[in-house]
Structure formats: C-alpha cells, structure tokens
C-alpha cells in the first residue's frame, strides 16, 4: 500500500535552508533592500470590541478538531482558525484558545483529525463549542486509519494529523499538524461563520445575483438581529426571518435554537408558498396576490372560503399560530431536502401533495381553550416596512406543549420584538391591530 504523500519530497524547501541566505555569491549580486523588523508598540490602547467587530467581517470555514483521549474516549472542539501551512512537507495548523478545556486532552493524545463541517452540521458545531457537553452525542464517526482519531460521517473533508510544533501566540496557541492522511467524504455546502452567525457558501456561478428587493430585506434582517437575539436567548427557541419571493418563501436569517434540540441551519431554504402556509406574508396584500395564493390550493371553493377566513383572522390578530401535526412535520422534512437554488419539479410536487393533507384547523385555530395544552409548532409576527407592507415575518420554532396562557405570553414577547424592529427600520403598521 502506498504511503500517503509518498510522492512528496521529504527534503526541506530551499527557503528553509539558512545557508542560502548567507551565500556570498548571491549576496555579491543581490542589491535589493533587506526588510527590517519594526518594533511593536504594546502601549497603544486597544479596543477589543472593535477588533472583534472588524475581524467578524472576514468569513471563515468551520472545522471540528477531533481526537481520542488517553483513556480511549473521543473528544473534540470547534474552530474557525484552521489553515494550511505547507505543501512540502504537508503541514496544517489550528489555533486553540489557551482557556480551552478540550485542547489539553488533544495535546496529550499527540494527534488529531480536522473535519470540515457542512452547513447541515451547524448543530454539531454548536455542540463541539459547548463546554461540558457530550461532544459526540448523536455524532457518527469512524477511526482514521493512521491515528485512530474520529473522522465524522458526512463531513466535507478530513485531514488526519500528528501534532508537530506548538507555538505560543498571545492568548492562543498555534498548533502545527503533520499530515498523515486526508480525504473528501461529503458533497454538501460548507458551514461558514460570518459576523457572529452561521450560513453556507453559494457560488455566484451557480445562483443568480440578489435582486435589489432581497438586498433590502437582508439589510432589514441585519437590523433585526440584536433585538431577536435577546428574545431567543430568553425563550430558548429558534427564530427565522422569512420573506416572500413570488410564489416562494425564503429563509433569510436564523437565530438561536433550543439548548435541548439542536437543528441544522435553515438559512437559504426555499419552499413554495402553499396554502395554508405563509398566510402572514400575503394577508395584507392586494386581491391579485391573495387570489394567486389561493389558486395554489386545491380547486375547491369551500376550501378557499376557509383559507379566506384564515387570512381575515391573521389580519385581525396581527400574528400567526401553527399547531404541530404529522403532515406539518413531513412538509418540514421535504423542505429540508431542497437545495438553496430551489425545489426540483419532483420536490415541488411532493410538497404540494403534503400541503394538501395539512388540516386548516392546524393553521390559525379559531379558538384556544383556557388552560388547555397545545402542541405548538410556530408563532409568527409580521415586520412592516416604511410603506406599510409586510417586509418579512419573524417565526419562532422549538416549543414544548404550552397552555393557552403560555402561548399568549410568547406571542406578546414576539410582537414586542417585531415592534422594535419595525421602529428600527422606519416601518409602520397599515392599521391598528387588535390582539385577540
């Protein structure tokens, strides 16, 4: 069996040989100015918040560094500081924080594996980044053939290493890995960290450019972020910012997620705007838009009359409630299989079929009994723009069974947050809304 990297020369590159820097023949003919190392002024006041804010504008990939501890158990940590170092010899590096409680275990093992995470493995990243968590709960993996370090199933790629040098670098270490084996195992999009949030890469050669309306909505989602982050932290739920694009709904942003229930990122998901879903996005639109939405339902006048009553209820309430059901869960699973570019014809047909099985009683129930436990799937609130139209909707997911009174408490918190966002973007409600 051929050794990994057997084709790569083991000799040092010329720049690593100090003799070439003092070669008299070269020195006699090389009159270029030599670079000088400038002294570092460590007395300048430094704003760490500005440092973080500026560096947050540089997107990074996300990797899970895994190893087997000396007692035989798997361990790991999430990093955004992985980099290639050298081709000859093959070297990579990652930069763990000195306060990490996991890195000492990896250091003691003397080896590690770098796993490139996909956008569908955001939940895994959050687990690996949590101190004291069971890092491998729900994670399937196999041992690397060289070091035995965990290679995570469905990771985009992996690099198996032995630890070489470890350098001190301020409040971090620079850990050099000597590459022993590597491979590609996934075909998804990578997980990307940018400005404090997760997303995924989308090639401009594979997708159309954003139109001006979507850019406007992305700016509104960024304005909403600080208000929504406080909400999801308090309620321990996930919040999505969703917009209407023609006959589709698009998830622009995602915040939070239940600490007990990790879910993959939904950012970039597209789904047909099929009744009864999306009522909040069309309820304040004109007759033409509403009729187009109704036409996506079955050709049944009685059903369309029920859907019109749902739109009236949403407008009167000023918020939206969805109860959980097997059909709702099946629809969500179908949406999760759709690529960012949108559903294929077969996927769209499947979603239409499932949507037609969703009972209208599970969408915008007319009454909730006091003290009754409700299996809630989502609570949504509209964000109105400067022209009084719905720019996007904020939708909370991740609830347990709740009483009617608890639903109203969550609703009030969401509506208050939506009002903050509306004020921040200069929006206005089209008319006073009575909550009921």
Buried (B, 14 or more C-beta within 10 A) or exposed (E): EEEBBEEEEEEEEEEEEEEEEEEEEEEEEEEEEEEEEEEEEEEEEEEEEEEEEEEBEEEBBBBBBBBBBEEEEBBBBBBBBBEEBBEEBBBBBBBBBEEBEBBEBBBEBEBBBBBBBBBBBBBBBBBBBEEEEEBBEEBEBEBBEBBBBBBBEBBBBBBBBBBBEBEEEEEBBBBBBBBBBBEEBBEBBBBBBEEEBBBBEBEEEEEEEEEEEBEBBBEBBBBBBEBBBBBBEEBBBBBBBBBBBEBBBBBBBBBBBBEEEBBBBBBBBBBBBBBBBBBBBBBBBEEEBBEBBBEBBEEEEEBBEBBEEBBEBBBEBBBBBBBBBEBBEBBBEBBEEBBBEBBEEEBBEBBBEBBBEBEBEBBBBEEBEEEEEBEBBBBBBBBBBEEEBBBBBBBBBBBEEBBBEBBBEBBEBBBEBBBBBBEBBEBBBEEEBEEE
